[in-house]
Amino acid sequence: MRNKTLLNLLAAAAAFAAAAQDDFSVQALQGDYDRIIPSICQVLFTQEVTDPRTGETVRRNGNCLGLIVRADGLVMAQGHLSVENATPVDLRVRVGRGGAEKEYPAVALHKPGDINVMFVQAQSDTPLNLPHVTFTPQPLRLGEPVAILGLTGETLDFEPGVFTDRIAAIITQPRTTYCLANNLRFGCITGPVVNARGALVGVAGIDLSRAEGGELYTRSGHPLVYQAELFQKYIDKPPEREDAHKAEDNAWLGVFTQPLKDDYAEYWGIEKTGGLIVSTVVPDSPAAKAGVQAGDVIKSFDGKPQTFTQDRDVLAFTKLVRDTGTGKTVSMGLLRDGKPLTVQITLATLPRSAQEADEFEDTVLGLSVREITRDVRIALNIAEDVRGVIVRKVKSGGVAQIGKMRPGVIILALGDYPVASIADFQQAMKKLREAKPAELAVFARVGPQTGFFRLKPKW
Amino acid sequence: MHLTDGVSLRRFWAASAVCASLLLTAGCATMGGGQDGPVIRAKDRVAPALVHIRPVKEVFSGGKKTEMLAVGSGFIISADGYVVTNEHVAGESSSVQCVLSDHREVAAKVVGVDPDTDIAVLKLDTTDKLPWVKMGRSADLQAGQTVLALGSPHGLARSVSKGIVSVTNRYLGGDGLMESPYNDWIQTDAAINPGNSGGPLVNIKGEVVGVNARILNGAENVGFAIPVDTVRGVVEAIIRDGRVHRSWIGVTFQEMLAKTDDPSQHGVVISDVERLSPAAEAGVKPGDVLVAINGREMNARFEEDLPAVRKAVADLPVGSTAVFAVHRGEEKVDIPVKTEEKTAQKGSQAEFGEWGFTATEVTPEIARRAQLPERTGILVSGASPGGIAARAGLQEGDIVLMVDGQKATDLDAFKALYKERKESQKKLIMLFVQRGALTRFVLINATAEAPQPEEENAGHAE
């Protein structure tokens, strides 16, 4: 429905835009350009991208626009720098132009959950005093012209430019969102947005954060303006460094949920006031220990009423849980068979994800193995009682590949040594290296089936 | 000008080539058959019993049941009109029409099918005495020996092709879902194409030695036939009981080579033991090496030795206790295991038209793949786009476990629950489904109107 509204408004705005073209004078644009361009820099990075199915990781180089938002080198850049399966490594910030470029090493700060931008901190031995922008939050009006400053050129050479656009639609749910009329150049993502009165009101972006149902917008491919109110708090108080932000910070309840839509409420004969239906309880999770059952409806969490009715809300609930705090005991209000019930739950730490998993590469067998993390167990539907390590890579032409092993195989035992963890695997390999058997029977699971692989290691 | 000449020239040559070959054939015939004589005689022994089969198959796709005309081959094995073909030709069909070698069209009824070996038996609806084939012995086959494939490649009835046996015992392990666990295959280079399925592979004596059933996609002259020694027992069982009864203990076997290259070590590796299976309850463990069943030695050094071992287990009387002698490390253990009847490998399907989806029975294999704790529920094989089920969020691959809090234990149970709700015109029905590792609630709104196409274009902003 929202998309349809968006399209209709777009049509209206396009007609309007054709009628009135020039609200920015050339002088005004030149003024904005001169004032803001020194604060635009280039963020260079190497990105590590993991294929979620095979676990294969490739590295690729890239660069994007950065906007210096604090004199000490805090830079705002696009959120796609760090997504689910891609993390930036070896970040650098290149400031200045025309032969006066200066490059600083930089670190990624923890990505905000509520807006699809990243913050990067330039590093220097001496305190930095870089040119930077200051935002002036002002609401935008439908049809209002805006200027976007960014980098031009296919190769994203540091050639700044100024582009004009209009606000084509204003969406009020899930929060006020200003949609732009035209396609956004790659070099303009996170580019500063100025209104006709010369106020720096926000930055350009291409989708909402995931917690806001961002994927829906990505499908529409529509550019927007992130208004300054959304991110000013991160400029005032920058997020922690990414590497300082450990999984321990994320709390875990251990349920999968669906929103309580009105027809579901009608079916169960309960009030149509929203909530979250527990669809799956993860075994051994805090929720399981507290006796939460599939079919329970969560009406409140830690004193906060839960009134969700939309699919995307489920992500907001996940975020609420994560931010509540590990080890904290909260009360959760449930409806079970229509009757209210309160359970006390001590939140645990979010189990490690596949990206944080322990890994070990064995050069004799020519493979790397990884612990089976909770997310992988769910994604691949691996039963709870399966204890082993998962093959992540096999070396081309190596012992494992010759023995027909491939990524995704779960190793359960090496010879007579059961393998339930990376430590077991290492221990077993240590003993095998001493014994040097000519053949090694690896007991493993492939899909639903167990079986043996015979390897001939070259010790 | 030149072009025209060229074309006529090529035509001329093509025509003379045909003339030449006709002359040659005629000449040979007068000389008593010559080199081709045995081939022609072999063909003549089988061709009268060859059957062109046109089944109307029930196909479940896109959440709907549709009917589709297929084509295959078969052969008559008795004067009273029993016909052997492939399960994949005649199975799941609503009617089967046969065309005999004298062009007569005769309807047939499916006597029974065996998906495990891909064999089906039909009975022709006629009282006439019919020509039938002689079955040979596939055990006597040798690689290199001449064979003929008869049938209807691409629907072209009465076709014969010639080749040799390439390999007598090719092992074809299915990708997880074992396609043919109880037999190795005869590999031949005699041309086999779609439509040849179910047709006979014949030796030079005019005896049927195999049933053509598979080709290797993308390869040339790589066809596979089910050995007639496998076919014989299956056909007898189908004619006698309507199906093949097999024993099951819940183990998967692997060749010894998977564990060791040492030829002095005999036996078969037990690679997997299903939970709650007779073998698991008797204490059989993965890694055990089976050396004998009821004193009969078992040995499978290579994968092509595996079908015989599986068949030895399947042939045990259902419900009997057999002693499995296994090596476990240095120990030798005798384990008595009580067999159970093996359930069908292929589940039946059904269409639930009002809700717009199709579902199949959860077979033990599907239950295992889905990591279900027990065999229960129905597997959604398709949800028709825009249908009630699809709009409620039901997806292909979902396993429906419950309907309004009641267990849907199998397809029949679900059909009954569905029928009750349809008859009572219940508006909202809650399904509890498994999707991958997770479970979900799916609310069916049986009264929901299908969306009108106009609505999409109405363009009213809200």
Chai-1 contact restraints between the chains, C-beta under 6 A:
chainA,res_idxA,chainB,res_idxB,connection_type,confidence,min_distance_angstrom,max_distance_angstrom,comment,restraint_id
A,T5,B,A461,contact,1.0,0.0,6.0,A-B,restraint_1
A,T5,B,E462,contact,1.0,0.0,6.0,A-B,restraint_2
A,N8,B,G459,contact,1.0,0.0,6.0,A-B,restraint_3
A,N8,B,A461,contact,1.0,0.0,6.0,A-B,restraint_4
A,F256,B,L438,contact,1.0,0.0,6.0,A-B,restraint_5
A,D263,B,L443,contact,1.0,0.0,6.0,A-B,restraint_6
A,Y264,B,L443,contact,1.0,0.0,6.0,A-B,restraint_7
A,Y267,B,L428,contact,1.0,0.0,6.0,A-B,restraint_8
A,Y267,B,M430,contact,1.0,0.0,6.0,A-B,restraint_9
A,Y267,B,L443,contact,1.0,0.0,6.0,A-B,restraint_10
A,I277,B,F441,contact,1.0,0.0,6.0,A-B,restraint_11
A,S279,B,T439,contact,1.0,0.0,6.0,A-B,restraint_12
A,S279,B,R440,contact,1.0,0.0,6.0,A-B,restraint_13
A,S279,B,F441,contact,1.0,0.0,6.0,A-B,restraint_14
A,T280,B,L438,contact,1.0,0.0,6.0,A-B,restraint_15
A,T280,B,T439,contact,1.0,0.0,6.0,A-B,restraint_16
A,A294,B,T439,contact,1.0,0.0,6.0,A-B,restraint_17
A,I378,B,A437,contact,1.0,0.0,6.0,A-B,restraint_18
A,N381,B,Q371,contact,1.0,0.0,6.0,A-B,restraint_19
A,N381,B,G436,contact,1.0,0.0,6.0,A-B,restraint_20
A,N381,B,A437,contact,1.0,0.0,6.0,A-B,restraint_21
A,A383,B,Q371,contact,1.0,0.0,6.0,A-B,restraint_22
A,E439,B,T260,contact,1.0,0.0,6.0,A-B,restraint_23
A,A441,B,K259,contact,1.0,0.0,6.0,A-B,restraint_24
A,G447,B,G176,contact,1.0,0.0,6.0,A-B,restraint_25
A,P448,B,R368,contact,1.0,0.0,6.0,A-B,restraint_26
A,P448,B,R369,contact,1.0,0.0,6.0,A-B,restraint_27
A,Q449,B,D272,contact,1.0,0.0,6.0,A-B,restraint_28
A,T450,B,S271,contact,1.0,0.0,6.0,A-B,restraint_29
A,T450,B,D272,contact,1.0,0.0,6.0,A-B,restraint_30
A,T450,B,P286,contact,1.0,0.0,6.0,A-B,restraint_31
A,G451,B,Q254,contact,1.0,0.0,6.0,A-B,restraint_32
A,G451,B,S271,contact,1.0,0.0,6.0,A-B,restraint_33
A,F452,B,Q254,contact,1.0,0.0,6.0,A-B,restraint_34
A,F452,B,A258,contact,1.0,0.0,6.0,A-B,restraint_35
A,F452,B,K259,contact,1.0,0.0,6.0,A-B,restraint_36
A,F452,B,S271,contact,1.0,0.0,6.0,A-B,restraint_37
A,R454,B,A258,contact,1.0,0.0,6.0,A-B,restraint_38
A,R454,B,K259,contact,1.0,0.0,6.0,A-B,restraint_39
